[in-house]
Amino acid sequence: MDSQSYPFMTHLADLRKVIVRALLGIGVGLITCMVFADRLLEWLSEPIKGALGPDAKLVVLTPHEYFFTEMKAALIGGVLLASPWVFYQVWLFVAPGLYKNEKKLAFGFVFSTALFFVAGILFAQYFVFPSVFRFFIGTLPSYIQGQYSIGLLFAFSTNLLLAFGLVFETPVLVFLLIYLDLVELKTLQGYRRYVIVLAFVIAAVLTPTPDPLTQTLMACPIVILYELGLFLAKVAKFRFNQAADLG
């Protein structure tokens, strides 16, 4: 075997360890959240129940629908619960290729990625979903009565929750690109007009519905979070340069 292939094989082994450890963390989160699966589904149902009224009830279309929806809810909850651990494993994988001062970002990276991911989910649950459900239900004519399946509602909600969780990682990505000198701050500042267009393209791809309301509610945070990432990177660069001058 060629000596140059050893680093590649080492990286593959490290990647395998990262994946296994991340999956073990998700597995522990899954088992934990199975106990609270009913509460998770009840929490996910709150926005549509609020739009339908206090007497609203969801339905199941098959005998096994609720059981498998519970399992899916436990899995999603397990992913959320294990997200700090998963992000930490990702950091361990990339950290060997970083400089000493860059490795100090470990805690901030793990904390901020988990924080923004959860923030995106909470933003979708408490701000986006109520508006979206009121919009869709308001489009129904008087001669049509909605019957909403818990399984279909869960699929719709989790797709949007995960999409918003990923979108809210924008400032972390922007910050790392600038702080690690992968992209210049001025370069990203000059891309603002393109970011606005790209934000709506990303929203159109990630949202499971074609309505402009949902896409706008996702695109606007992308632009705001992009600016937040630029601001945080600018502050961090300024402080780093100050420390370097004092040293």
Residue, then its C-alpha position, 0 to 999 in steps of 0.5 A: m500500500d502506498s504511504q500516501s494512502y495511510p492518511f486517507m485511511t486514517h481519515l476514513a477510520d476517524l470518520r467512521k468513529v465520528i459516525v458511530r459515536a454520533l449514532l450512539g448518542i442519537g440512540v440514547g436520545l431516542i430511547t429517552c424520548m420514547v418516554f415522552a413521545d406522546r408529549l412531543l406529539e401534543w406539542l407539535s399539534e398545538p399550532i394547528k389546534g390553535a388555528l382550528g379552535p379549542d375543540a379541534k381533534l386530529v384523526v388517524l387514517t390507519p390503526h398503526e398510524y399513531f404508533f409509528t408516528e410516536m416512534k418518529a417523534a421519539l427519533i426526532g426528539g432524540v436527534l434534537l437531544a443529542s445534537p450537542w453531542v453530534f456537533y461535538q463529534v463533527w468538531l473532533f473530526v475537523a479539529p486536527g486540521l486546525y491551528k491551535n488558536e482555531k481549536k479554542l473555538a470548540f466550546g463556542f462551536v458546539f454551543s452555538t450550533a446547538l443553540f441556533f438549531v434549537a432556536g430555528i425549531l422554536f421559531a418555526q413552532y411558535f412563529v411560523f406554524p401558527s401563521v401558516f396553519r391559519f393561512f391554509i385553513g383560511t383558504l378552505p371554502s365553507y362546504i369543506q371540513g378539514q380532517y387532519s391526520i396526526g401522521l401527515l401533520f407530523a411529516f409536514s411539521t418535522n420537515l419544516l422544523l428541521a429545515f428551519g433548524l438548518v437555516f438558523e445555522t447560517p451565522v455559525l457557517v458565515f462566522l467560521l468561513i471568515y474567522l478561519d480565513l476561508v473567505e474575506l469579510k469584505t467578500l461576503q459583505g459584497y454578496r448581500r444582494y445575492v444572499i437575498v436571492l439565494a435565501f428565497v431559492i433555499a426557502a423554495v427548496l426546503t419548504p414542503t409547500p409552494d406558498p409564498l408566506t412560508q417561503t418568506l418566513m424562512a427567507c427573511p431569517i436567512v438574510i438576518l442571520y447572514e448579517l448576524g454572522l458577518f457582525l460576529a465575525k467582524v467583532a471576533k476579528f477585531r478582538f483577535n487583531q487587538a490581542a495580536d497587537l498587544g502580544 
